[in-house]
Amino acid sequence: MKKENFGIGLEIEGFIKENGYGKEIIDGLPASEWTLKQVEEKIPNLYPYLSFEQASVMLEVKSDVFEKDGEAVTQILNIREEINKILKEKGCELVFQPVLEKDFDFVPATSDPNSRSQELIQKWGNTEKGRKLLKDTVTASLQINDSRPFQNTDNLDEKLELAFQIHNLYSRNFDQLNKFNGKIRDFEGESRIEKAMRLLQEVKRDLFLKRGIKNPLEAILPSEFKNIEEMKNWMKAHSDVDNFEDAQCKNEHALTVKIKRNNDIWICESRVFDAVDTEKEIYAIIESNNQLLKQLNI
């Protein structure tokens, strides 16, 4: 994603499906790896807009940053259309939806032995609980990355104050925003949010216990922060560091919002919304997110 301008960018995860089922393997390769190899060969200009998730049945598509919402939506859907021309050759398609309705085998997203998905299999693959956690990683969301709220912030203190407002705004309104979710449930009747809550509480529990926070739900659905220092301590806990300067925003896996801190440009990334497949649904979620951000004191 381009970082030089203020605007909106989208990231949507989706599933590679065949006849309603997740497609784990194509021509002997993880389906995600096969797809990226095909894209690299046939339409290499789109390769930077795609990335692996943990399981082979998934891909993430991302847009550039645009001043106008509609341009980001158009680009995402156009990229998906080009991918589906390739997948159609194998009777498959990439569908933007939050979970798979039918059971699947967890196959690592790539055959690279050093990949994160291979690491997770080594860590979790030998127990029933661990295998459940592996499948809990297989969920898809729509992430709205909006740097426009930070456009007029000139220094770190101003950015932190706005980040504090944003976090509390999403925490206050989580239940309302979550009403967009849950239309599609998986083969066990669970929603993306339910699966993510179980997974992330398990992953974050010990980090927050170290700091005296006994309820791991606070890691992923934080209560409203009382002040900026409390927010910074929450961020430090996610990265297991003592200094805020060492906290890495990539570790802050809340189900509300993430503040990406990229040098001078900070970005508000919504984490609430399920992946949705149609232009109309995407626009409805973006509009809801825009209306929320209009409540900021800026």
Secondary structure, DSSP 8 states (H G I E B T S, - for coil): ---SS-SEEEEEEEEEEETTEE--EETTEEHHHHHHHHHHHH-GGGGGGEE--SBTTEEEEE---BSSHHHHHHHHHHHHHHHHHHHHTTT-EEE--SS-SS-----BS-S-TTSHHHHHHHHHTTSHHHHHHHHHT---BEEEEE-GGGTT--SHHHHHHHHHHHHHHHHHTHHHHGGG--SS--TTS--HHHHHHHHHHHHHHHHHHTTT---THHHHS----SSHHHHHHHHHHHHT-SSGGG--GGG---SSEEEEEETTEEEEEE---B---SHHHHHHHHHHHHHHHTTS--
